[in-house]
Amino acid sequence: MRYDLVIIGGAVAGSPAAIRLARAGWNVLVIERDAFPRRKVCGEYLSPTNEPVLRALGLGDWFHEVAGPPVGRLALFARDQVIEAPVPTGIRGSGARQLVADGGPGPRLCGRALGRDLLDAELARTARAAGAGWWQPAKVTGMQKIGEGWRLQVRVGAGAAGHPATSASRAGVVEVDTALLLAAHGSWGRGLPTMPTPREARANDLFGFKAHFFGGNLAPALMPALAFDGGYGGMVITDGGRISLSCCVRRDELERMRARHPAAQPGDSVVAALRSRLRGVREALQGTEPDGRVMAAGPIRPAIRGGWRDDVFATGNAAGEAHPIIAEGISMALQSSWMAAGQLLDGGGGDPLAAAADRQVIGRRYDRAWRRAFAPRIRAAAVFARLAMSPRLVAALTPCYLRWPALLTWNARLAGKARVVVVPAPVDGGEAPRPGRRPAA
């Protein structure tokens, strides 16, 4: 089996590229390790800067129907302080004027939150409808260079969706050849060269936690950032009116939380500690009922990795990961995936064979575009994370935020929440197949 492009990872970093290229007639295969729908540790917030991509994917109306309420205000929860400010206004960047003209002001240009169980599944459905090959659950277990392309070893699970050689009782390893390879996997996996190198455990390792709650007192339009000793987090109202609470905690601080708030699971200790330490969290969660267990993952590895390295295109966390304090992970994944597909289409004149032959030039061009768009967010997130986790710095800066709440708005602008980096494209069709292009298999 041979493809123009294989994408490792079918969630928010892989599906947009698959949709855009499959619609343009490329023979694309997506290999996704997990079964959908599935919940995962994620802040769930999507900035309004994703509106161009959502429209181009044909998911704009669906997203606004099922996602949580528009977010119009930011907040900082630090110890007993609750400080509020408006979200940044005035969408900027490439294509921003057209976006505002098409959508105008209002709720469609506000950020919203949506659970990954819904978002990932809808993206996968759209990719399959566009003609992309889709194997799920399936896992790449090996990869090697073969001539000018790649050969992948893929373990396909029994009953894997989209793979004709499997059934409910059959599974095995198959080989796939591809001219181009796009890494769209997360950063918590192991075993592939495009994944972060494992390292020994450290006291400052950050672990992510995620919980949903029904009820509570969090204002629908409010998205607070949480600052506490040894960690940071955020809250937002997501789909179904649930409160979504996510946070990152240092390994050493997690041990202290578990000692002070004993519980069967680490996540329960973390939630108890946040209720105890932060007045804003305590008031927001008053009277809530948990929706499932507290999920955990990590350690996370924030870093700039680059959109092109070792002859592989990369999107999402495979290209670079920001500290989740800025809540831009989904946005960076969606936008970089759409951007990578655009670079491949433009660089090869729409022809996958030409793109493969010129992939070095295309890859370097994409890497430069990726760094311009996303490296500033990752650097800003590192600064904000360091400030939020330091009790001395939080104590020193809180009076400034109390006196000038607009600093929160300025911080959000630095994090990229008002900057459009992907030029809007047609809503329903993406790129039409160009003359001479062969259809997807």
N, C-alpha and C positions, 0 to 999 in steps of 0.2 A: 504494500500500500504506500502510495506516494502522494504528498500534498504540497501545495504552494507554501503554506504556512501552518505550523502547529503551534497552538497556544497552550501553555502549561498553566492551568488555573482558569476557571470559568465564572468567577464571581465578578465584582465590580471592576477589577483591573483587566479582565480578559474578555468579557462579553461585548463591551462596546466596540473593540477592535474587530472581533469576530463578526458582529452585525454589519459594521461598515464595509468590511472587505468582502464578506459573502454577498451582500447586496450588489457589490461592484463586480461580481462574477468570479472571485477567487475561490479556489478549492481549499477550504479552511477546515482544520480539525481542532476541536477544543477537548482537552483532557482534564477532567475535574475529579479530584480525589474524594470529595465528600458527597453524600447524598443530599439533595435539596427536597424540601425546605429544611433549613437548620439554623438555629440561633448561634450566635457567636459573640465573643467579647468585642464590642464596638460601640462608639459613641452615638452612632445612628444619625447624626445631624448632617444635612446637605445644605451648603451655602447657596444663595441665589445665583451665584456664578455658574452653577450647573444647569441653569435653564436652557442654554443653547444646546448642550449635549442631550438633555432629556427630550427636547423638541425634535432634534434630529433623529433620535432613536425611535420617535413616535410614542414616547411614554410620558410626555408632559401632562396631558389631561389626567391620565391614570394616576400619576404621582400626586397631583394636587387633590385628587379625590380620596386617596387612601392614607396619605401621610398625616402627621400630626398638624396642629394649628400653626399659622405663621408666627415666626419668632420676631418680635419687634423690639425687645429689650434684653440687655445683658445685665449680669450681676456678678458680684464677687462675694462669696461666703467665706469669711476668714474669722475664726473664733466667734465672737459675739457680734461681729459686724455683718450687715447686709447692705451692700452698696449697689445701686442700680444706675444704668445709663442706657441711652438708645443705641441700637445697632447702627453701623455705618450706613450712610445714605450716599447716593451718587455713585452708581456702578461705573467703574472705570476700566480702561484697558482695551485691547484689540476687540473690535466688534461691539463694544458696549453701546454706542449710539444706536446701532441697528436693533440691538436687543431691547433697549428702552422704547424705541419707536414701535416695535412690533408688539411688545407686551404692555407698555405704559407703566406708570407707577401702580402700586397696589400689592395685594397678597401674592401674586405670582412672582414678584421680585423680592419676596421674603424667604429666608431659610426655613426649612421644615425638617422634622425627623421621621424616619421610617425604619422599621425593623429589618434586619438583614435577611430574615427568613422570607419576607415578602419581596424585597428588592432583588435579591439574588435569583429567586425562582422566576420572577417576571423577566429579568434580563436573559436567563437561560431559555425561556420559552420564545422570546423574541429572536434570539440567535438561531435557534432551530428552525423557526418559521422563515428566517432569511436565507436558509440553505446551508448553514454551517454544520459540519459533522460534529457530533457530540457524544463523547464516551464518559459515562458517569454511573457508578463510581469506578475510577480507574486511576492508577498511579504510575508515574514515570519512575522506573527503578534504575535506569542507566541511560547514558547518552554519549555518543562519540561522533567525531567528525568523519564524514565519508565524502571524499572529493570536495565539492563545493557546497555540500549540504550537511545534514545531520541524520544519524540513525538513532532512534529512541527505542528502548525496551520498555514496554508498557504492561503492567499487570492489570488485567481487566477483571473486575469483580463479577461474580456469578449474577446473571440477570442484569448486567450493566446496560443502561439505556443507550441506544444508538449504535451498539456494536452487534453486527449480524451474526457473529460466530459464537455468541454466548447465549446461554439459556439460564433458567433458574438453577440448574444443577451443574453448569459448566463455567469454568474460569481458567485463566492461564495467562502466560506472557506472550505478547505478540510484538513484532518489530514494525516500526513505522519510519519511512524516509520522508524528509522534508527539505525543501530548498531554504526556507527561512524559519527561524525559531523565535518565539516571543515568550519570555518568562513573565507570567502574571500571577505567580503564586504569592502566598503570604511570606512573612519572615520568621514564622515559628517552625517551619518544616526543616527537615534534615536530609542529606543524601545527594543533593544536586549541586554542581559547581556554582550555580547562580544563587544559592542560599547562603546566608551568613555562616561564617565558620564558627563552630561551637567553641566555647571557652569555659574556663573553670568558673565555678560560682563565686560571686563577689557580693560584698555587703550592700553595694549600691545598685545591684540588679533591680530592675523594675518589673513588677508583676501586675497584670491587668485584671480588673474585676468588673463584673457587669450584673445589674439586677433590675428587674421590672417590678412596679408596684401599681396596684389599683387603688383609686381614691387619693387622699392626700390634699395638700393645700398649695401646691406649686401653681403659680399663675400660668395660664396657657401660653401667653406670649413671652414668657421669661426663660432665658437660658443662663443659669448661674455657672461660674467657674468656682471650684472648690480649692482652697489653699490650706494645707495643714502640714504639720511636722512630718517630713519624710515622704510626702506624696502630694498628689493633686488630682482633680477630677472635674466632673461636670454633670449637670442635670438638664433634662428637657422633657417636654410632653411629646410622646411619639404616637404611632398609630393606635387606635382603640382607646385613646385617652389615658394611656398608661404613663406613669413617670418612669423614665429611663435614667438610671444612675450608673455612671461608669467612673472608674478611678484607676490610678497607678500608684503602687506602694513599694517603697524600697524593701529589699529582703530583710534588712536589720529592723526596720520599723514594723514590718509584718510580724516578726517574732515578738516584739513588744505588744502589739495589738492583741495577739493571741494569748499572751500571758495575762493581760489586763481584762480581756473579754473572752473567756474560755467558751468555745463552741465546737460542735462536731466538725464543722467545715471552716476553712480559713476565711471564705467569703462572708460567712455570718459574723465572724469576729470583726472584719473590716467594716461592715455596715454598722455594727454596734458602736465601734470606735468613732465613726463619722457622726452618728447621732449624738454621741457624748461630747465631741469636740466642737461641732459647728452648729450654732443656733439656727442658721438658715436651713440646714439639712433636717434638724430635729423638728422644726415647724412644718417644713414641706412634707415630711413623711408621717406626720401625726395622723393616726387613724387609718393608715394604709394596710392593705393585704398584699403579701408577696405573690407575684405571678411566676411560679417556678422557683428553682434554686438559684443561688448566686453562682455565676459562672466565673471561672478563672483561666488565665492563660499567661504564657510568657516563659522566660523574661523577654521583654521587648528590646529591640536593638535600634534605636533611632540613629540614622546615619544618612549621608549622601552617598549613594552607590553608583549612580549614573544610568542613563537610559540606554547606553550601548557599551558593551564590554565583552571581550572574548567571543566575538562574532554572534552575540545574542542581543536582541532587543529586550528591553525591560520596562515594565509599567508598574504602577502601584508601589507597594512596599519592596518589591524586587528592585526597583530603581532608587527608591529613597523613602525613608520613614521619618516622619515628624513626631515629636512628642505629642501625644493625644490631647494635651492641654488646649491646643488651638482648634480642636475638632475639625480638622481638614483632611483626615485620612481618606474618607470616601470621595471627597471632592478631587483630591489629587489622583486617586485611582481612576475614576471615571474620565477625567480630563486628559490624563496622560495616555490612557488607552485610545481615546478618540484621536489624540494628537499623533500617536505612533502610526495608526492606520492611515492618517492623512499624509504623513511623510512618505510612507511606502507607496501610496497611490501617486503622489506628485512626483516623487523621485524616479519611479519607473514608468511614468507616463501612463499609468493604469495597467501596465502589463506586468504580471508577476514574474515572468522570466527576466525581463529587463531590471526589475527591482532586485531580484536575487543577484544578478550580475553586478549591479552597482550598489550592493548593500553596504560596503564600507563607507562610501560617500554619504549615503542616506543615513546610515547609523550615526556618523559624526554630526551630521546636520540635526538629527533628532536629539542627540545628546545635548547639543548647545541649546536647542529650544527648550528642552526639559529643564536644564539648569537655570535658564533665565526665568522660567515660569515658577519653579518650585523650590529651588535652593534657598531663596530668601525666606520662604515660609519655614523651612526646616531650621534655619539659623535662628529666626525669631522665636520659634517654639522652644529651642534649647535654652534661650535666655529666660523666657517666661517660666519654664519648668524649674530652672534653678532658683528663681525668685520665689516661686510658690512653695517649694519644698524646704526653704530655709526659714525657721521661726524668727530669726533676727531680722532678716530682710523684710518679711511680711509685717513685722511690728513696726519697722522703720517706714515702710511705704504706705501702710494703711491710712495714716493721717493725710497723705497726699491725695489718695483716692477719695477720701471723705470730703476734702475741700474741692477737688476737681474731678468729679465723676466722669467727665468727658475723656479722662485718660483711658478708661475702659474701652470707649469707642475707638480711640486712637490705636490701642493695642490690637483690637480686632481688625482694623484696617491694615496694620503691619502684618497680620497673619494671613492676609490675602482674601478676606471675606467680602471685599467689594471690587475685586479685580478680575475681570473676564480675560482668560488667557486662550480660550478656544473660540475662534470666529464662528458665529452662528451659521448653521447649514439648513437646507430644506427640512421641513418637519417630518414628512412622511416617507421620503424615498432615499435619503442619503445620496450617494453617487449612483447614477444610473450606469449599467454596464456599458462599456465603451466598445466601439467597433473592433471586431477581431478577438474579443476576450472570450475565452471558453467558460461555459457555465460551471458552477460548483458541482462536484460529484455528490 
